[in-house]
Amino acid sequence: MKPAIDLSLYLVAGPADCANADLVATVREAVAGGVTVVQLRDKKASDEDFVALGRQLKQLLAGTGVPLVINDRVHLVEQIGADGIHVGVKDMPAREVRKLVGDGLFIGTSINPADPATLPDPAFVDHVGIGPVFATATKPDHDAPIGFDGLARLIAQARVPAVAIGGIKHGHAAKALKAGAHGICVVSAIAGAADPRDAARRLKAETEEARS
């Protein structure tokens, strides 16, 4: 049985996203600052390199209570010992992923804002990333930005906890949570910061203040 997941401050990153190009060091600082979930995303890495990096992150996160989620590569979950998997709209369907990974791992998905058929099925999905709220350079092929109004509309339709994603930066947490999000999902706002620990600390404080 998987434990509950805290979606408050969800970091997605790979080496290319980091200001210092050192993902392990960046994640170490980000977690110290308050990140609650780490997702490894590196579409250019070979499976071998992806596994090696995933194992480093898994070792780093041991004992912190912060789960490691990997992006797309379902076939590598077991080798890495990841706690969950995130699949996009064009990746393997969540139903099939659940058959492969069982009930002990988290499954997160993305949605296509224009296609209700991509809304998550809670029988297979634990949480969903909804966006892009704003345009973002970290995913050039993203759908049209939906803003906070679109975020609220889609969260109301989703039947699982949601995080706001896409161009989320400092100052956005309160509006995201007001729209119904359980947390915020960021890339450059932490990984691209000169001081990832301080960036994470300030974002975490924003989410906590929004809930108070």
trRosetta pair geometry for C-beta under 8 A, 3 or more apart (Angstrom, degrees):
i j d omega theta_ij theta_ji phi_ij phi_ji
1 103 7.4 -22 -105 123 48 108
1 104 6.8 -66 -47 -111 7 75
2 5 7.6 -7 146 -43 116 99
2 83 7.4 118 -139 -176 114 90
2 84 7.9 76 -143 -75 150 98
2 103 7.3 -142 -8 143 100 65
2 104 5.3 135 -55 -169 88 45
2 105 6.4 142 -77 -88 136 10
2 106 6.0 166 176 -54 160 72
2 126 7.8 -54 87 -98 147 151
5 36 8.0 122 173 142 70 105
5 37 6.5 45 -178 -84 109 123
5 67 6.1 -51 -121 15 104 142
5 84 7.6 21 -93 -44 149 152
5 106 5.7 54 -53 -99 150 144
5 126 6.8 74 20 147 135 134
5 127 6.9 -102 79 -20 134 138
6 36 4.2 -93 102 -179 105 138
6 37 7.1 -171 80 -41 65 92
6 183 7.6 100 156 -63 61 148
7 10 5.7 -15 -161 -50 68 118
7 36 6.8 -167 -113 94 5 128
7 37 6.4 -7 -116 -10 50 138
7 127 6.0 174 -85 -144 141 158
7 161 5.9 170 5 140 153 129
7 163 5.1 -137 174 -70 119 110
7 182 4.4 59 71 108 128 113
7 183 3.7 -165 125 17 78 132
8 34 7.9 -69 106 157 124 99
8 36 4.8 81 48 4 92 149
8 182 7.4 -85 -74 144 45 74
8 183 4.3 -158 -124 -112 13 120
8 184 7.7 -3 164 26 43 69
8 204 6.8 59 134 -131 122 78
8 207 5.0 128 -172 136 96 156
8 208 7.8 31 -162 -60 138 71
9 34 5.8 57 43 122 157 90
9 35 5.1 -117 113 -123 109 47
9 36 5.0 109 51 8 75 93
9 37 7.5 172 90 26 48 74
9 183 6.1 -122 -45 -170 31 119
9 184 6.5 1 -113 61 56 83
9 186 7.6 -24 -164 18 76 109
9 200 6.5 107 157 -157 146 86
9 203 5.7 119 -126 116 123 112
9 204 5.2 -56 -40 -87 153 81
9 207 6.2 -143 -59 -2 93 152
10 35 7.6 97 -115 -162 13 87
10 36 6.8 -49 -72 67 55 85
10 37 4.3 -10 -119 64 78 114
10 39 6.8 30 175 -9 95 112
10 129 8.0 -138 103 -97 153 105
10 163 5.2 -10 19 -146 144 166
10 165 8.0 -56 83 -84 123 102
10 183 5.7 108 -15 115 99 128
10 184 6.9 -161 31 99 85 39
10 185 4.1 -30 80 -104 114 78
10 186 7.3 139 79 18 61 61
11 27 7.2 165 104 -118 146 78
11 30 5.4 52 -74 159 166 150
11 35 4.6 -17 -15 -144 124 136
11 37 6.9 177 28 88 65 60
11 38 5.3 -14 70 -112 102 63
11 39 6.8 -174 96 26 51 73
11 185 7.8 -176 -74 -155 16 61
11 186 6.3 -28 -109 70 60 79
11 187 7.6 114 -162 -102 62 38
11 190 5.5 -70 -116 68 114 148
11 191 6.8 128 -167 -46 109 98
11 200 7.5 -32 -67 -104 129 115
12 17 7.9 158 115 -71 68 178
12 39 4.4 -20 -107 70 74 114
12 41 5.3 21 -179 2 97 129
12 71 7.4 75 -150 -67 107 127
12 165 7.8 39 2 -136 138 124
12 185 6.2 37 -12 177 110 102
12 186 7.4 -176 28 89 80 30
12 187 5.1 -44 77 -85 89 88
13 17 4.5 -135 -145 75 80 138
13 18 6.4 75 -179 -60 126 86
13 23 6.2 168 125 -136 109 99
13 26 6.6 -112 140 110 159 135
13 27 7.1 -168 67 -73 132 92
13 38 7.6 -52 35 -158 97 86
13 39 7.5 121 18 76 54 67
13 40 7.4 -40 75 -117 58 43
13 41 6.7 142 71 40 9 89
13 187 5.9 147 -83 -144 73 73
13 190 7.5 -95 -56 86 135 101
13 191 4.0 158 -114 -82 133 147
14 17 5.5 100 51 2 60 105
14 18 7.9 -122 100 -16 36 92
14 23 6.4 -49 -175 -94 30 139
14 40 6.6 82 -90 -170 75 64
14 41 5.0 -98 -39 88 105 58
14 42 3.4 144 -137 -79 135 82
14 43 7.7 -121 -28 3 167 60
14 45 7.3 -151 -158 -19 129 120
15 18 6.0 -59 -157 20 38 114
15 21 5.7 34 179 -166 90 64
15 22 7.5 6 -133 -100 87 13
15 23 4.7 -84 -82 -36 63 112
15 42 6.5 41 15 -108 84 128
15 53 7.6 -101 -40 -126 107 148
16 21 7.6 11 -100 -121 31 77
16 42 7.3 132 9 -125 99 86
16 44 7.5 66 -26 28 139 129
17 23 7.9 65 54 -101 89 96
17 41 7.9 54 -20 73 139 98
17 138 6.5 38 -115 -130 111 117
17 187 5.4 -94 -154 179 139 101
17 188 6.6 -124 -167 -80 94 64
17 191 4.3 27 128 120 104 146
17 192 6.4 -85 171 -56 71 86
18 21 5.5 166 82 -78 103 15
18 22 6.2 -123 125 50 151 39
18 23 5.5 -154 -31 -83 144 56
18 26 4.4 -127 -127 -43 124 156
18 191 4.9 -86 -91 -179 60 93
18 192 7.2 -153 -136 -80 22 45
18 196 8.0 -30 -139 -64 91 136
19 26 7.6 138 32 -102 76 124
19 191 7.1 165 -13 145 75 54
19 192 5.2 104 -58 -160 91 40
19 193 6.3 -107 -20 71 140 22
19 194 5.9 -121 140 -88 165 42
19 196 7.7 -169 24 -52 114 96
20 25 6.6 -53 87 83 134 129
20 26 6.6 174 47 -64 100 101
22 25 4.0 23 118 27 121 116
22 26 6.1 151 91 -21 67 88
23 26 5.5 -60 -146 39 31 113
23 27 6.1 28 159 -18 69 106
23 40 7.9 71 171 -124 145 90
23 53 6.6 34 70 -162 143 120
23 57 7.4 -48 130 -74 111 112
23 191 7.9 -8 -122 -140 72 116
24 27 6.0 -55 -146 37 28 107
24 28 6.4 34 153 -24 62 106
24 53 7.8 -138 -56 -152 95 78
24 56 5.3 -64 -93 142 126 125
24 57 6.6 -139 -107 -79 77 68
24 60 6.0 179 -155 -59 90 151
25 28 5.6 -51 -148 32 32 116
25 29 6.6 26 156 -12 64 106
26 29 6.0 -61 -153 40 30 106
26 30 6.1 29 152 -21 67 111
26 190 7.7 120 173 136 103 87
26 191 5.5 55 168 -133 144 72
26 196 5.0 123 -157 -42 73 165
27 30 5.4 -55 -139 39 33 114
27 31 6.1 33 161 -19 67 105
27 35 7.7 -96 -154 65 65 154
27 38 5.6 51 -143 -130 118 145
27 57 6.0 4 87 -127 172 99
27 60 6.3 92 101 112 120 151
27 61 7.7 -59 151 -62 125 96
28 31 6.3 -57 -149 35 24 106
28 32 6.6 24 152 -17 60 109
28 60 5.9 -101 -80 -166 87 129
29 32 5.6 -56 -150 37 33 114
29 33 6.4 29 152 -17 65 109
29 195 7.5 -129 167 -177 141 54
29 196 4.2 104 98 76 119 106
29 197 4.0 -94 -180 -50 90 91
29 200 7.4 158 129 11 72 130
30 33 5.6 -62 -153 39 31 111
30 35 4.3 26 145 -16 95 139
30 38 7.5 119 94 -96 129 107
30 190 5.2 71 -119 168 118 130
30 191 7.4 -18 -68 -75 142 63
30 196 4.6 -59 -65 157 80 117
30 197 6.8 -124 -74 -84 27 48
30 199 7.7 -34 -111 74 81 98
30 200 4.6 136 -152 -57 62 146
31 34 7.8 172 -169 25 28 11
31 35 5.0 -71 -90 55 48 102
31 38 7.1 -41 -71 -52 106 124
31 60 7.8 159 11 140 152 105
31 61 6.9 -168 -97 -109 158 80
31 64 5.7 -7 176 -172 137 156
31 66 5.4 -114 -129 -3 116 165
31 200 7.7 -51 -37 161 13 169
32 197 5.1 -23 83 -123 107 111
32 200 7.7 112 72 72 57 139
33 190 7.7 -177 74 -139 142 115
33 196 6.6 -152 2 132 144 66
33 197 4.0 171 -57 -161 111 51
33 198 6.5 -108 -116 -33 133 13
33 199 6.8 46 156 65 167 54
33 200 2.9 113 100 76 126 111
33 201 4.1 -99 -158 -43 92 74
33 204 6.6 173 143 -2 76 129
34 200 5.0 173 49 146 80 98
34 201 5.7 118 1 -100 119 46
34 203 7.4 -173 82 74 120 82
34 204 3.2 -32 122 -53 152 162
34 205 7.8 151 12 -33 172 63
35 38 6.4 66 137 -69 131 84
35 66 6.6 55 107 -135 84 143
35 190 6.9 89 -77 -160 122 167
35 200 5.1 -65 -42 -143 86 134
35 204 7.6 -112 -58 -65 35 116
36 66 6.1 -156 -165 -118 30 90
36 183 7.2 -105 54 -136 132 157
37 66 6.5 -173 -94 -165 26 83
37 67 5.8 -12 -126 61 79 88
37 69 6.3 18 177 -2 106 119
38 57 6.4 -147 121 -179 141 126
38 61 6.5 -141 30 -82 136 139
38 66 5.9 60 -6 149 100 117
38 67 7.4 -166 37 93 72 46
38 68 5.5 -25 77 -111 101 63
38 69 6.9 174 92 28 46 76
39 68 7.8 137 -98 -168 33 50
39 69 4.2 -30 -103 78 81 104
39 70 7.1 157 -159 -99 67 15
39 71 6.0 81 166 -56 103 92
39 86 5.7 9 -142 -2 134 141
39 108 7.9 -75 -97 53 135 145
40 50 7.5 133 138 -162 128 85
40 53 6.6 153 -153 117 138 108
40 54 5.5 -150 49 -97 170 82
40 57 6.0 -174 -67 24 125 164
40 68 6.8 17 -14 -172 107 97
40 69 7.3 -176 18 89 68 51
40 70 5.0 -21 59 -115 103 70
40 71 6.3 -133 94 2 55 90
40 82 7.9 -114 27 -108 118 127
41 71 3.9 50 -101 -10 81 155
41 72 7.8 84 -126 4 81 103
41 86 8.0 -45 -77 65 105 128
42 45 4.1 36 122 -4 120 119
42 49 7.8 -94 113 113 142 105
42 50 6.0 -171 70 -106 113 91
42 53 6.9 36 12 70 152 158
42 71 7.7 141 15 49 46 123
43 71 7.7 -66 -67 107 76 130
43 72 7.6 51 -102 27 82 153
45 49 4.3 -127 -169 91 103 114
45 50 4.4 135 108 -63 125 83
45 53 6.9 -65 -149 11 166 138
46 49 4.7 89 52 12 82 100
46 50 6.7 -144 92 -8 40 89
47 50 5.5 -57 -144 38 30 114
47 51 6.3 32 157 -21 66 105
47 73 7.0 163 -118 -154 85 142
47 75 7.8 -33 -133 92 130 110
47 76 6.2 -164 -155 -79 93 128
48 51 6.0 -55 -151 33 27 109
48 52 6.6 25 152 -18 62 107
49 52 5.6 -53 -147 36 35 113
49 53 6.3 30 156 -14 67 107
50 53 6.0 -58 -148 40 29 106
50 54 6.0 31 154 -21 64 111
50 70 7.7 91 169 -155 111 126
50 73 6.3 76 138 19 155 169
50 76 6.2 -4 109 -174 118 172
50 80 8.0 -64 134 -71 80 127
51 54 5.6 -56 -144 39 29 114
51 55 6.3 30 158 -20 64 105
51 76 5.6 -132 -82 -157 89 119
51 79 5.0 -38 -132 122 123 127
51 80 5.7 -139 -138 -72 65 85
52 55 6.0 -56 -151 34 27 109
52 56 6.7 29 151 -19 61 104
53 56 5.6 -52 -152 32 36 114
53 57 6.5 31 152 -15 66 104
54 57 5.8 -57 -150 38 33 108
54 58 6.2 35 152 -22 67 106
54 68 7.0 127 -162 159 81 138
54 70 5.9 -2 -117 -91 130 126
54 76 6.9 136 12 143 164 120
54 79 7.8 83 80 100 136 86
54 80 3.6 -43 129 -130 135 129
54 81 8.0 155 138 43 105 68
54 82 6.4 -54 -173 -66 124 104
55 58 5.5 -49 -142 35 34 114
55 59 6.4 35 156 -18 64 103
55 79 8.0 -70 -61 139 107 77
55 80 5.8 -134 -62 -138 66 65
55 81 7.2 73 -111 27 73 105
56 59 5.9 -56 -152 36 29 110
56 60 6.3 31 150 -20 63 108
57 60 5.4 -53 -146 37 34 115
57 61 6.1 23 158 -13 68 110
57 68 5.5 131 121 -121 110 134
58 61 6.0 -62 -144 42 27 104
58 62 6.8 52 151 -50 61 90
58 68 5.2 -95 -90 15 71 161
58 80 6.1 160 -37 167 138 81
58 81 5.2 96 -160 78 160 106
58 82 6.8 -112 -84 -86 118 51
59 62 5.7 -29 -156 -8 34 119
61 64 5.1 -91 -163 36 59 122
61 66 5.0 -108 -150 77 111 95
61 67 7.4 96 157 -138 147 9
61 68 5.5 170 35 -49 157 103
67 83 3.7 -110 -158 83 103 152
67 84 5.9 51 150 2 131 111
67 106 6.5 77 144 7 159 139
68 80 7.4 -122 118 144 133 119
68 82 5.0 -109 105 -136 97 75
68 83 5.3 117 51 14 60 96
68 84 7.5 176 96 34 42 75
69 82 6.5 90 -127 -180 22 118
69 83 6.5 -62 -69 72 59 83
69 84 4.1 -29 -107 81 89 101
69 85 6.5 -180 -162 -79 81 12
69 86 5.4 63 156 -26 123 100
69 106 6.4 -64 -97 82 109 120
69 108 6.4 13 -157 16 151 125
70 73 5.9 -60 140 54 123 92
70 76 6.5 -102 132 88 163 106
70 77 6.3 -162 42 -95 128 69
70 80 6.1 100 -49 57 144 162
70 82 4.7 -86 -11 -99 107 163
70 84 7.6 172 19 91 60 52
70 85 5.9 -24 64 -113 78 66
70 86 7.3 -159 93 22 32 79
71 85 7.9 136 -105 -163 13 62
71 86 5.3 -28 -110 66 60 104
72 85 7.8 -152 15 -172 9 95
72 86 7.2 -24 -35 86 50 70
72 87 6.3 104 -105 -114 47 61
72 88 6.8 -13 -85 4 95 96
72 91 5.3 -137 -126 -115 82 143
73 76 4.3 9 131 22 116 117
73 77 7.5 173 106 -42 72 67
73 85 8.0 -133 67 -137 46 107
74 77 5.9 -22 -164 -19 44 114
74 85 5.7 50 -103 -152 72 156
74 87 7.2 8 -59 -78 108 116
74 92 5.8 -37 -15 36 145 150
74 97 5.6 -132 -111 -124 137 90
74 100 5.8 62 165 94 126 151
74 101 6.9 -112 -157 -48 97 111
76 79 5.2 -60 -159 44 64 113
76 80 5.6 52 147 -17 89 109
76 82 7.8 62 113 -6 79 126
77 80 6.3 -73 -153 43 23 102
77 82 5.0 -91 -146 47 69 112
77 85 5.5 -55 -87 -67 127 116
77 101 5.7 -21 96 -109 166 115
77 105 6.7 17 -176 -130 140 165
78 81 7.3 28 -174 -73 32 44
82 85 6.8 96 107 -67 137 70
82 105 7.3 57 104 -140 83 124
83 105 6.4 166 167 -136 38 78
83 106 6.1 30 133 14 83 106
84 105 5.1 157 -101 176 50 85
84 106 3.0 -26 -104 64 131 95
84 107 6.5 -157 -160 -65 93 30
84 108 6.5 60 154 -7 129 95
84 126 7.5 -86 -133 43 132 142
85 97 6.1 -148 89 -170 138 130
85 101 6.3 -159 3 -57 132 161
85 105 6.4 42 -1 144 90 131
85 106 7.4 173 26 89 51 65
85 107 5.8 -9 65 -113 86 68
85 108 7.4 -165 97 32 43 72
86 107 7.7 143 -96 -166 37 48
86 108 4.3 -22 -108 74 85 103
86 109 7.1 173 -159 -82 66 27
86 110 7.5 64 173 -32 101 87
86 129 7.4 35 -154 -10 127 125
87 91 4.0 -139 -166 90 90 131
87 92 5.6 -86 -139 60 145 74
87 93 7.8 143 125 -143 150 6
87 94 6.3 -177 57 -79 132 70
87 97 5.8 -144 -23 -58 147 152
87 107 7.2 -14 11 -166 104 94
87 108 7.6 160 23 85 58 54
87 109 5.6 -21 70 -109 79 77
87 110 7.7 -128 105 14 45 81
88 91 4.7 99 49 -6 70 109
88 109 7.4 135 -114 -160 17 65
88 110 4.6 -4 -131 32 64 125
89 109 7.8 94 -73 177 51 96
89 110 5.5 -77 -34 90 80 99
89 111 6.6 87 -81 -148 107 19
89 112 4.9 78 -120 -42 156 95
89 115 7.8 100 -148 60 134 133
89 118 5.3 -15 -123 -134 103 142
92 96 5.2 -105 173 81 104 122
92 97 5.4 125 108 -60 115 92
93 96 4.9 88 67 9 84 102
93 97 7.0 -151 99 -7 42 88
94 97 5.2 -53 -144 37 38 116
94 98 6.2 41 157 -24 69 102
94 107 5.6 119 -147 151 100 138
94 109 5.4 -62 -66 -64 125 134
94 120 6.9 51 -10 -141 167 83
94 121 6.6 178 78 45 131 96
94 124 4.2 131 131 122 106 124
94 125 4.9 -25 -164 -66 161 95
95 98 6.1 -55 -154 31 26 110
95 99 6.9 29 149 -19 59 103
95 121 7.2 15 -64 59 92 141
95 124 5.1 -96 -86 -85 50 163
96 99 5.6 -50 -155 30 37 115
96 100 6.6 30 151 -15 66 107
97 100 5.8 -64 -155 38 34 108
97 101 6.0 -3 164 7 73 114
97 107 5.6 132 110 -126 130 132
97 124 7.3 109 63 174 91 115
98 101 6.5 -69 -130 51 27 88
98 102 7.5 167 -178 -16 58 1
98 103 7.5 37 -165 -82 95 56
98 107 6.1 -69 -75 -31 84 158
98 124 4.4 -118 -28 -144 144 93
101 104 7.6 -124 149 58 83 73
101 105 4.5 -64 155 44 125 137
101 107 7.1 151 61 -70 140 106
102 105 6.6 92 70 10 76 94
106 126 4.8 -86 -150 45 77 155
106 127 7.2 -6 -173 18 112 102
107 124 6.4 -47 80 152 152 72
107 125 5.4 -101 102 -120 104 52
107 126 5.5 127 53 5 60 93
108 125 7.1 80 -125 -161 25 91
108 126 6.4 -57 -72 64 63 90
108 127 4.9 -23 -110 75 93 85
108 128 6.6 165 -163 -94 75 29
108 129 6.4 61 165 -22 116 92
109 118 7.8 -158 146 176 124 86
109 120 5.3 154 52 -95 127 105
109 125 5.2 -54 3 -126 117 133
109 128 5.4 -25 68 -114 78 82
109 129 7.4 -145 101 23 35 78
110 118 7.7 -19 110 164 60 126
110 128 7.1 128 -110 -165 21 79
110 129 5.1 -31 -101 65 73 102
110 165 7.9 -79 -117 61 99 148
111 115 7.5 -158 176 70 81 83
111 118 4.3 143 -147 118 72 108
111 119 5.9 32 -124 -89 137 43
111 120 7.1 -95 -69 -35 111 78
111 128 6.1 29 -26 -176 108 127
111 129 7.7 -172 9 78 76 58
111 130 6.2 -2 37 -108 116 72
111 154 6.9 173 82 -171 146 132
111 158 7.7 -129 -33 -89 153 112
112 115 4.0 26 86 31 119 110
112 118 4.5 103 25 16 84 157
112 143 6.3 139 -146 -68 67 148
113 130 7.7 94 -87 -163 92 81
113 143 5.5 173 21 120 105 152
113 144 7.5 -102 59 62 135 78
113 146 5.2 -166 -123 -74 159 133
113 150 6.4 16 -154 173 139 125
113 154 6.2 -78 -126 -78 84 142
114 143 7.0 -164 -5 -154 101 137
115 118 4.8 66 95 -1 104 107
116 119 5.6 -17 -171 -13 58 115
116 157 7.2 -94 -132 170 94 148
119 128 7.8 -17 -157 -113 53 168
119 154 7.8 -160 -104 -163 99 85
119 157 5.8 -89 -117 131 144 107
119 158 5.9 -154 -156 -99 97 63
119 159 7.5 79 156 5 110 87
120 124 7.8 -140 -174 73 85 82
120 125 3.8 -103 -167 78 118 156
120 127 7.9 -139 -72 147 178 12
120 128 4.6 -142 -25 -66 136 127
120 158 6.0 39 33 -148 101 94
120 159 6.7 -138 84 51 87 79
120 160 5.0 -51 93 20 139 127
121 124 5.2 39 85 29 102 98
121 125 5.9 112 62 9 53 105
121 159 7.8 10 -138 58 26 123
122 125 6.2 -77 -102 61 32 79
122 159 4.8 -90 -34 111 120 110
122 160 5.1 166 -97 -66 88 98
125 128 6.4 38 156 -63 135 91
125 160 5.4 -118 109 -19 98 166
126 160 6.3 146 152 -167 20 134
126 161 7.5 -17 150 42 64 100
127 160 5.5 -155 -103 142 33 113
127 161 4.7 -35 -114 79 96 90
127 162 6.7 167 -169 -89 81 29
127 163 6.7 45 161 -11 122 95
127 182 7.3 -90 -136 46 122 140
128 158 5.5 -136 47 -144 142 140
128 160 5.5 110 -10 77 99 111
128 161 7.6 165 25 90 69 45
128 162 5.1 -28 71 -108 87 81
128 163 7.6 -170 93 25 42 68
129 162 7.3 134 -110 -160 17 74
129 163 5.4 -28 -110 67 67 94
129 165 4.4 11 -174 -3 108 143
129 185 5.6 -33 -127 17 110 164
130 146 7.8 -66 158 56 88 149
130 151 5.8 123 117 -138 118 74
130 154 4.9 168 -154 104 133 131
130 155 6.1 -144 32 -66 169 77
130 158 6.8 -110 -65 -38 132 146
130 162 4.9 8 -5 -170 120 127
130 163 7.2 163 23 75 75 41
130 164 6.3 -42 72 -106 86 48
130 165 6.7 139 62 25 34 88
130 181 7.4 -142 49 -98 115 102
131 134 7.9 -35 -161 22 114 46
131 142 7.7 -30 123 -166 91 133
131 145 7.7 -23 -176 -134 79 63
131 146 6.6 -154 -146 29 40 111
131 151 7.0 6 -87 -96 66 100
131 164 6.1 96 -65 -172 111 57
131 165 4.0 -134 12 75 141 69
131 166 3.3 179 162 1 134 122
131 167 7.8 179 -171 27 134 81
131 168 7.8 -93 -99 -36 151 104
131 185 7.8 -134 -6 59 140 115
132 135 6.6 85 123 -97 143 25
132 136 5.7 -147 -144 6 140 107
132 139 7.3 -172 -70 69 130 121
132 142 4.7 42 -20 162 133 144
132 143 6.5 171 14 62 89 74
132 145 5.2 -62 99 -105 95 68
132 146 6.9 147 78 9 45 84
132 165 6.5 -76 -111 110 58 72
132 166 2.4 171 -144 -148 76 151
132 167 6.1 75 179 4 109 99
133 145 6.4 15 132 -158 23 93
133 146 6.3 -62 -113 60 40 81
133 147 6.4 70 -168 -121 68 11
133 148 6.5 37 -153 -70 113 56
133 150 7.7 175 -122 70 58 103
133 151 5.5 5 -103 -61 99 128
133 164 5.4 28 -45 -177 136 105
133 165 7.0 155 -6 77 94 28
133 166 4.7 157 24 74 62 102
133 167 6.0 -130 75 61 82 96
133 168 6.2 67 43 -68 133 84
133 172 7.4 122 109 -169 153 137
133 176 7.2 -64 -85 -98 161 100
134 145 5.2 17 -133 -132 24 137
134 147 7.6 67 -75 -90 64 50
134 166 5.6 168 48 129 52 87
134 167 2.9 -95 77 86 104 149
134 168 7.4 156 26 -56 107 44
135 142 7.3 164 -137 69 56 128
135 145 5.3 -77 -47 -48 64 125
135 166 7.5 -19 -95 173 7 100
135 167 5.8 67 67 -61 34 142
136 139 5.8 38 90 36 107 82
136 142 6.4 55 49 -1 90 155
136 166 5.1 -143 -12 -158 127 60
136 167 4.3 -145 -68 -56 94 76
136 187 7.4 103 179 38 137 124
136 188 7.7 180 -159 11 105 120
137 140 6.7 10 -154 -76 48 78
137 188 7.6 40 60 -37 96 151
138 187 4.5 101 -130 81 172 156
138 188 5.9 -156 -55 -30 125 104
139 142 4.6 81 108 -53 106 105
139 166 7.6 -73 47 -111 123 82
142 145 7.9 50 118 -67 122 64
142 166 6.4 140 -170 -123 157 117
143 146 7.8 24 106 -42 111 98
145 150 7.9 151 146 42 54 146
145 166 6.7 175 -117 142 83 134
145 167 7.2 -11 -114 19 123 143
146 149 7.6 -133 154 74 76 65
146 150 2.7 -123 171 99 98 146
146 151 5.9 134 104 -48 114 62
146 153 7.9 -125 174 46 122 109
146 154 7.0 8 160 -11 162 130
147 150 5.1 98 56 13 72 100
147 151 6.9 -122 106 -7 41 92
148 151 5.1 -47 -144 34 38 120
148 152 6.4 41 156 -21 66 100
148 175 4.9 -67 -110 159 149 114
148 176 7.1 -118 -119 -83 99 48
148 178 7.7 23 -176 76 129 101
148 179 5.2 -142 -171 -66 85 135
149 152 5.9 -52 -152 33 31 110
149 153 6.5 31 150 -19 63 106
149 179 7.9 -136 -86 -118 18 118
150 153 5.5 -53 -147 35 35 114
150 154 6.3 26 159 -12 68 107
151 154 6.2 -64 -149 41 27 103
151 155 6.1 27 156 -20 65 110
151 164 5.6 14 -144 -114 142 106
151 176 6.8 -73 151 -130 159 67
151 179 4.5 34 105 156 109 156
151 180 7.7 179 136 47 87 90
151 181 6.8 -30 167 -49 122 111
152 155 5.8 -55 -142 37 29 112
152 156 6.4 34 156 -24 62 105
152 178 8.0 -37 -87 114 117 71
152 179 3.9 -116 -72 -152 83 88
152 180 5.8 113 -130 8 66 110
153 156 5.9 -58 -158 30 27 113
153 157 7.0 16 150 -11 61 108
154 157 5.6 -59 -153 38 39 108
154 158 6.3 43 150 -28 71 103
154 162 7.6 150 113 -139 93 163
155 158 5.6 -49 -142 29 36 113
155 162 4.9 -136 -116 46 91 151
155 179 6.0 124 14 140 146 87
155 180 3.8 158 125 87 146 127
155 181 6.3 -109 -97 -67 145 58
156 180 6.7 149 -59 -5 65 171
158 162 5.2 93 76 -57 160 124
161 182 4.2 5 -169 -18 109 151
162 180 7.0 40 54 115 119 92
162 181 5.4 -89 99 -122 88 68
162 182 6.2 136 58 8 43 91
163 181 5.8 72 -137 -166 30 110
163 182 6.3 -63 -75 62 66 83
163 183 4.8 -28 -114 76 98 82
163 184 6.2 134 -169 -129 93 10
163 185 4.3 89 134 -33 129 106
164 168 5.7 122 114 -84 99 136
164 172 7.4 -140 109 144 141 116
164 176 3.8 -115 12 -143 153 121
164 179 7.0 83 -76 65 129 132
164 181 4.4 -57 -28 -90 95 160
164 183 7.7 -148 22 103 75 40
164 184 5.3 -29 61 -116 95 69
164 185 6.6 -171 82 22 42 82
165 168 6.4 -82 -131 -10 28 123
165 184 7.7 144 -77 -169 51 57
165 185 4.0 -21 -90 70 95 121
165 186 7.9 -158 -127 -66 68 33
168 172 5.0 -146 -151 87 74 150
168 173 7.9 81 -175 -72 111 59
168 176 6.7 25 -126 -65 124 146
168 184 4.9 -177 167 -171 152 113
168 185 6.6 110 30 67 146 50
168 186 5.1 -110 84 -87 104 85
168 189 6.4 -73 102 -15 69 148
169 172 5.7 96 56 -7 51 121
169 186 7.4 110 -89 -124 41 122
169 189 4.7 -177 -118 -99 62 121
170 189 6.7 164 -29 -156 70 118
170 199 7.7 -111 -58 -151 112 77
170 202 6.0 -7 -114 123 120 123
170 203 6.4 -109 -94 -82 72 78
170 206 6.8 175 -146 -44 67 153
171 174 8.0 -49 -178 21 40 99
171 206 7.4 -108 -65 -130 20 148
172 175 5.8 -68 -163 47 55 107
172 176 5.7 54 145 -27 86 110
172 184 6.6 119 99 -122 104 144
173 176 5.7 -61 -147 37 30 111
173 177 6.2 21 161 -13 68 108
173 184 5.4 -93 -107 -25 77 141
173 203 6.5 146 -58 -163 131 69
173 206 3.8 127 33 127 144 113
173 207 4.7 -111 -168 -72 138 64
173 209 8.0 92 96 56 129 90
173 210 5.3 -145 127 -22 97 143
174 177 6.1 -59 -147 40 28 105
174 178 6.1 30 154 -21 64 110
174 206 6.6 -101 -36 177 80 93
174 209 7.3 -47 -80 96 104 94
174 210 4.1 -168 -106 -103 65 113
175 178 5.5 -53 -143 37 31 115
175 179 6.5 35 154 -22 62 104
176 179 5.8 -57 -156 33 30 112
176 181 4.4 -34 159 37 88 143
176 183 7.8 1 125 145 128 19
176 184 5.2 92 83 -84 166 98
177 180 7.7 154 -175 11 34 6
177 181 5.6 -87 -90 65 40 85
177 182 8.0 58 -118 -124 79 9
177 183 7.8 22 -85 -91 92 26
177 207 6.7 134 -53 -141 135 72
177 210 4.4 121 44 138 147 136
177 211 6.6 -103 -173 -67 157 73
178 210 7.3 -109 -39 -167 80 115
181 184 6.7 70 130 -72 145 58
183 207 6.4 15 -132 -135 73 144
184 203 6.9 -117 72 -177 132 115
184 207 6.6 -141 9 -81 105 117
186 189 4.0 -65 -168 46 136 115
186 190 5.4 105 105 -1 123 100
186 191 7.9 178 126 2 88 86
186 203 6.8 -87 -3 -135 153 163
187 190 7.5 -130 157 43 14 82
187 191 5.7 -44 175 29 56 123
187 192 7.2 49 127 -14 72 106
188 191 6.1 -69 -106 62 29 87
188 192 3.6 -2 -156 10 74 136
188 193 7.8 120 162 -37 56 68
189 192 7.1 34 -22 46 14 97
189 193 6.8 13 160 -44 34 112
189 199 6.2 172 149 175 66 123
189 203 6.6 96 135 -74 125 139
190 193 5.7 -51 -151 9 25 118
190 196 5.2 65 176 -146 78 86
190 199 4.8 171 -114 108 59 124
190 200 5.2 54 -126 -68 122 83
190 203 6.9 -71 -69 5 105 148
191 196 6.6 24 -101 -109 29 121
193 196 5.3 141 68 -84 105 51
193 198 7.3 -139 145 69 139 85
193 199 3.8 159 7 -44 174 149
195 198 4.1 23 118 25 121 115
195 199 6.2 150 90 -20 68 87
196 199 5.5 -56 -142 39 33 113
196 200 6.1 32 160 -18 68 107
197 200 6.0 -57 -149 38 27 108
197 201 6.2 30 152 -23 63 108
198 201 5.4 -51 -143 34 33 115
198 202 6.4 30 158 -18 65 104
199 202 6.1 -58 -151 36 28 106
199 203 6.5 23 154 -14 63 109
200 203 5.8 -59 -146 41 32 109
200 204 6.0 32 157 -20 68 108
201 204 5.9 -56 -146 37 27 110
201 205 6.4 29 154 -21 62 107
202 205 5.6 -51 -148 34 32 113
202 206 6.6 37 151 -23 62 102
203 206 5.5 -51 -153 30 34 115
203 207 6.7 31 152 -16 65 101
204 207 5.8 -53 -151 35 35 108
204 208 6.3 32 152 -16 67 107
205 208 5.7 -56 -145 40 32 110
205 209 6.1 32 156 -20 67 108
206 209 5.8 -55 -144 37 28 109
206 210 6.3 31 155 -22 63 107
207 210 5.6 -53 -148 34 31 113
207 211 6.6 25 155 -16 63 108
208 211 5.9 -61 -152 37 32 108
208 212 6.5 36 151 -32 65 106
209 212 5.6 -51 -148 23 35 116
